[in-house]
C-alpha cells in the first residue's frame, strides 16, 4: 500500500509539470485525469487511497 500511496503522491505533485512538458491542452489534461491516471475505480478496494482523488489539480 505504501508504494501505491507514493505513486499517487508523485503523480499529483507532478501532474501540471508533465502535462506542460507534453504540451497537453486543458481538454486533454481533463480527459486523462482520473481516466488514465488515478482512476478511482482501480483503487476502490484500497481504503484511504481514493480520498482526494476526485479533485482536478
N, C-alpha and C positions, 0 to 999 in steps of 0.2 A: 504494500500500500504506500510506503514511503516513496518508491520510485514513481508511481502514478501521480502522487501529490507534487513531487518535484517537477515532473514533466508538465503538469498543469500550470504550475507557477512560472516555469520558463516560457511556455507558450504565451501566457497572459502578459508577462513582463516585456516580451519582445515582439508582440504582435504588430504594433504600429511600425516599428523599425523594419521588420521583414517585409511587410506589405509595401512600405515606401521603396525598399530596395528592388522589389519585384514590379514596381510601377503599377500596382493594382488600383483600379478605380474604387470609389466608395461603394459602388454597387457590388463589385467582385468581392470586396472585403466582407460585406454583409452576407453575401451568398456563402462564402467559405466559413465564416464564424458560426460555430455550433452545428455545422453540417459536416464539413470535412475535418474540422478541428474542434475538439472538446464537445462533441455531440453528447448531450446529457443522457440520451438513451443507452449509449455504450457504457456508461458508468453508473447506471441507475441502481445496480446491486451493491455498490460500494458506499457505505454510509459516510457522510461528511464530504465526500469528494465533489458532489454535484452542487453543493451550496455555492451560490455566487456565480454559477455558470450561465445564467440567463441574462447577463448584462453585457452589452457591447462595450468593449474597452474604448 
